[in-house]
Amino acid sequence: MLKATFAFMIIIGGLLLGSNTVYSRSIKKRKVKKLFKHSQIMKDHFTGFALYDLDEKKMIFERNADKYFTPASNTKLFTFYTCLKILGDSIPALRYVEHADSLIFWGTGDPSFLHSSLKGVNGLAFLQRSNKKLYYSTAGFTNELLGPGWAWDDYNDYYQAELTALPIEDNVALLYADKDGNLQVKPNYFKRFLNPDANYNPIAFKVKRDVAGNNFTYPVIPIPEGYKQEIPWKTNRELTIALLQDTLKKPVWPVNLPMTANSKTIYNTNADSVYRQMLQPSDNFIAEQLLLVCSSVKFNMLNTDSVISYSKTHYLNDLPDAPKWVDGSGLSRYNLFTPRSIVALLCKIKDEVKDEQLLHSMMPAGGVSGTIKNAYKTDNGQVFIWAKTGSMSNNYNQSGYLVTRKGKRLAFSFMNNNFIRPTKEIRDEMVRMMTYIHEEF
């Protein structure tokens, strides 16, 4: 009789425990739903949200999670995952073959080549050491110089650098005032293209490049102390060769030869470092060039459309909603993703990296690094959110990972499109809501 009673108590206890678990989950959902219900800011535009429990592998809450949103730089998460699937632990800098007296080389799209922060120099050092005649071939680069749907009038802005097989120094000219107040430019090669214009009268000192060429015009007024500006240059094979020669201090000849099967590879930079530089400051140039690197490795040609199509077919075919994906950075408004698909992607990224600490170190960290450094505060010095932002006019999104005070590990995608209030108000409200989730659950 005692055994039967004990068994009955175990059964009842189990049922009660199960009931409490279900109740606990439903409370979570109701509390998150209440956050949105009571938020006046989230009511005046199109908002999507998906919150997923990584340990229980279950969606906690969804709001318009199956609807498509303009992702902006959340697109870089798709680029990141594609790179994880295709590239190894280092980024290839050059492909080359050697003959008796000549060395023929091809660019791989490597963004780290002489990059201002990444400083990939292995490829350059290899070319400098060679005692053979250098021949540079652009055969295999079949990409457009700009992405589909990019705004034409952003050509003068640092974040819209043109795409090339062999980028050099970020593909942007750095203009600045020296200690004597004179206008300087780096690379120094572009100094010959600086032109003062008394008829150019911007509100403040600003240099403007020609749309179709590399003439840089500046107003005839005093240059402000501390002035700096980055402007993408108009790229072509001849300019790439001229910059290479200027750096190598030896001649480089152009050829148009397809890459051969016996070509060898020189590697430049640790891949994790490149991914970190793409994700934390949200670097468009690196994101776009990385897709070209993937295409180079996979197909021996450089073409963004090809590698996106391959990734969608082979790596992303199990997402809840098929992504409309057209570029590497998210500059294009043609990109469209759903919050639940981004959450599914975040799960795939986590499984691919396999090291949560490493993954978190590459993402922007709330209160510590990247584009959410100043948005969030840490919890007594502890980071609790790691998220990729995505912002363009009238759109602001965050997607990433969150750990609650109770130790729950969550993935989320919080997307806001078509608002007209200041972005700061949207961001601050998102921070308030995500911090609440961290503190309560």
N, C-alpha and C positions, 0 to 999 in steps of 0.2 A: 504493500500500500504506500509506504514511504517513497519507494522508487517511482511509482506512478505519479505521486504528487509532485516529486522533484522534476520529473520529465515534463509534467504539465506546466510547471512554473517556468521552465526553460523555454517552452514553446511560446507562452504568453509574453515572456520577457523579450524574446526575439521579435514577436509581432510588434510590441511596443517600440522596440529599438528601430525596426523598419519604418514604423509610422513616424517616429521622430525624425528619421533621416529624410523621408519624403517631405515632411512639414518644413524641415530646415531648408530643403532645396526650394520649396514653393515660397518661403519667406524671402529668400534671395531674389527670386524673380519679381516678387511683388515690390520689394524695396527698390530694385533697379527701375522697375516700371514707374514707381512713384517719383523717382528722380526726374524722369523725363516729363511726367505729368505736371510737376510743380515748377518746371523750368520755363520761364517766359521766353528766354532767349532761344530755346530749342523749338519754339512753336512757330517762328516766323520764316522758316526756310526748310529746305529738304534735308532731313537728317536720317542717317542710317547707322545702326549699331549692332554688333554681334559680340557676345561675351561667352568664352568657351573655357571649360575646366579641363586643363591639360592632364590632370591625374585621373579623373573619372572619365575622361574622353567623352564629354557630354556638353552640349550647348546649354548655357544657363539662361540667356535672354537674347531675343532678337527684336529689332525694330527696323523695318524696311530692309532687312538683311538680304533679301532676294532681289532688291532693286539695284539698277546700275547707277554708278556715280562716277564723276570725273575724279580720278585719283591723284592727279598732279604727281608729286615725287614719291607717293606710295608705289608708283610703277617700278621704282628701283628695287623693290623687294622681288619682283619677277625677274629682273636682271640678275640680282644676287643669286637667286636659286638656280637659274640657268648656268651661271658661272660655276656654282658648286658642283653641278652635274657634269660639266664639260671640261673645265680647267683643272690642272693639278695644283700643287702647293706653290708654284711660282708662275709668273706671267712671262710668256715668251716675248722676247724683244725683237728678234730678227730671224729670218730664215735665210740660208745662204748655201752656195756651192762654190767650190774653188777649182780653178783650172790652172794651167801652167803659170801664167803671169797675171791672172785676173781673179777677182772675187765679185760674184754677182749676189746681190742681197735684195730681199723683199721685206717690207714692213708687215707687221702682224696686227697693227692697230694699237699696240701697247701704249696706254696713256702715261705710264711711268717714265717713258723715255725723256730724260732731262726735265722731269716734272719739278715744279718749284718746291713742292713738299716731299714727294716720294723719291725724287732724285735717283731715278734708275740710270746707272752709268755703265752697266756691263756691256750693253750693245755698242755704245760709243767707244768704250775702251777697246773692244774687239776690233772695230774699224780702225782705230788709231794705231793699233799694234801691227796691223797687216802691212806687209811690204809689197802687196799686189795692187794692180790698178782696180779701183772701186767702180762698180757699175750698179746703179739703183734702178730697179724695175717696179713699175706700178701695175703690171699686168695682174689681174685677179681682183683689183678694187673696182667693184661694180655698183657701189653705193652712191646715193645722192649726197651732196655736201651738207644739206640740211634735212632734218626729219620731216615727215608728213604732218601738215597742220601747224607747223611752227609759225609764229608771227613774224612776218617779213621785217617789221619795223623794230624788232629786237636785235637786229644784226649787229648793232653797235654796243650791245650790252655783254658783259663778261660771261654771263651764264649761257650764251648761245654760240659757242665756238663751233666752227665748221669741222666736219669729220674728214679724217685722212688715214691713209695706210700707215704713215709714219709721222705721228704728231711730235712736235718739238716744243718744249717749254710751255705746255698747256694750250698751245695754239692761240695764245693771246699776247698782245703787246702791252707791257707795263709802262705807263707814262707817269712821270713823277717830277717834282720840283727838287733840284739839287740845293745845296746849302747857300748858293748865290742867287737862288730864285730863277734859275734857267730851266727850261723844259728839257727833260731827258727821256730816253726810251730804251727799253730792254726787250728783246735783243737789240744791240746797238746797230745792227744791220738796217733797222727801220728809220734811223735818224735821217737818212736821205729823203724820206717821204714826208717829213714834217713841214707843213706850210702855214705861215701866218696869213690871216685874211682879215683885213680891216672891215669888210662888209659882213663878217660873221659876228653876230651879237647875241649870244645866249644870255640867259638871266644870270648865271654864274659861270665861272671858268669851266669849260668842258671841251674836250677834243672830239671831233666827229670824223669818222672814216667815210670815204666814198662807198656807196652801196656796191658798186661793181669792181672796185679796185682798192689799192693800198695807199692812197693819198690821205694823210691825216691832217685835218684843218683845225687850227686853234685861233682864238680871238686875240687881238692885239691889246691886251689888258694885263695888269700885273697878275702873276700866278700866285694863288694863295699859299701860305706856308703849310707844309704838310700835304699838299695836293698829291693824290694818287688816283689813277684810273686804269682799268684793264679793258682793252678793246680787242675782240677777235680779229685776226687778219684774214684777208681773202686768200685762200690757199690754192695752190696748184703744184704740179710736179716741179716746175722750174724754180718756184720759191723754196720748196723743200730742199732741192739740191743746193741752191744758193746758201741757205742757212746751214746745211751740213758742211759745205765747203768752208764757210766762215768759221765754223766751230772746229772742224778737223784740221784746218790749215793745209789742206791738200785737195786735189781735184776729185770730183765725182762725175761720172758720165751717165746720162740717161740711156736706158734700153727698155725694150718692151718684150720681155721673154716670160713665158708662163713658168710657174713654179714647177720644178722637177721632183720626181719621186724620191730621188736620193739627196734632197736638200737636208741640211742639218739646222739645228735650232740653238740660238743663244738665249738664255733666260735672264731677266732683269731683276724683278722684285718679288718678295714674298707676297703671295696672293692675299693673305689675311690683312696685310697692311694696306693693300690697294682697296679691298672691300671696306675696310674701316674708313679710309679717306673718302670713299664714295658715299657711305651711309651717314656718317656723323655730321659733316657740313653740308651734305646733300649735293654732291658735286655732279652736275649734269655732264660735263665733259668726260669724266671718268666713266660714268654709266654708259654713255653712248659708245665710247671707244671699246669698252669691255665686251659689248655684244659683237663688235667687229673681231675682237680677239677670239671669241668663241667660234665665230664663223670661219676664221682662218684655221683654227685647230680642227674643226669638224669637216670642213669642205674644201680646204686649200684655196679659199677665196674670201673676200671681205664684203659681206652683204647682210645688212640688218634684217631684212625681210625673211631671208632664208633661215636664219637661226631662230627667229621668233616663231616661224611656222613649225620648225623642227621641235622646239621646246613645247609648243602647244599640243603637238601631236603625240610626243613621246613622254613628256614629263608632267604636263598639266591637264591631261585628258580626263582626269578623275575629279577635277574641281566641281563643286555643286553647280556653277554657272560658267559657261564658256567665256573666257576673257576676250574682250576686244582690245588688242594690244598692238601698238604700232611703233613705239620707239623705246629707247633704253632708259630715258631720264624722267619722262612724264611731262615734258614741255608741251606735248601735243594734247589738245582737248579731244582728239579722236579716241584716246584711251578711255575705256569704260570697264569697271570691275564692280562686283558686288561685295559688301562687307563679309558675307559668309564665305565667299571664295578666297578673300584675303586671309581670313582666319584659317581656312584649310591650308593655304600656302604657308602661313606661319608655322603650322604643325609640320609640314613637309620640310621646311628649313631647319627646324629644331631637330628632326630625325636625321637629316643629312649631316649637320654639323656634329651632332652626338655629344658635344661638350657645352653645357649650358653656360658655364663661366666664359668660355671663349666667345660664344654667340653674343652674350650680353656685352662683352668688351668691344665688339664691333658696332653695336647699335648705339644711337644717341641715348644717353642715360640722364634721367630726370634729376636736375640739381647739380650735375657733374660735368656733362660733356655734350657736344653736338647741338642740334637745333632745339632741344628741350632743356638745355642747361639752365636757362633763366626762367623757364615756364613753371617748373616744379621745384619744390623744396624736398630735401631728403627727410627721412623719418629718423630723427636722432642720429644723423650721419649715415644712415643706411639707404641706398638707392632701392626703390621699389618698382620703378617703371622704366622700361627700355623700349623706345618706340620710334618708328620712322614717321616723320611728318610729311605732309604734302600740301603745298600752298601755292595758289595763284589767285588772281583777282576773283573775289566772290566765292572762293573755295578754300576750305581748310580741313585737313584730315590728320588723324594719328592712328597708326596700326602697329601693334607690337605685343610685348609681354609685360605682365604685372604679377607681383607676389604680394599677397595680403598679409596683414599682421598675424593671422592665424596659420600662415604658411601655405595657403592655397596658391597654386601656380595657374595663372590664367593667360589666355591669348585673347586679343580684342582687336576690333576694327571700328573706329569711330569716324564717320564721314559726314561732312557738312558742305553742301553745295547750294549755290544760288542765294546767298545772303547779301544784304546791302549794308548792314551795320559794320562797324570797324572789326577787322579780323581779331584784334586783341580781345574784344568782348566775347567772341566765340571761343577763342583759345582759353581764356580765363574760366569760362563756364565748363569747358571740357576738363580742365585741370581740377576744378572743384569737384566734379562728378567722379572722376577717376580716383582722386584722393579719398573721397568718401568710400568708394568700393574697397580700396586698400585698407582703410581703417575699420570698416564694419565687418568684413568677411575674412 
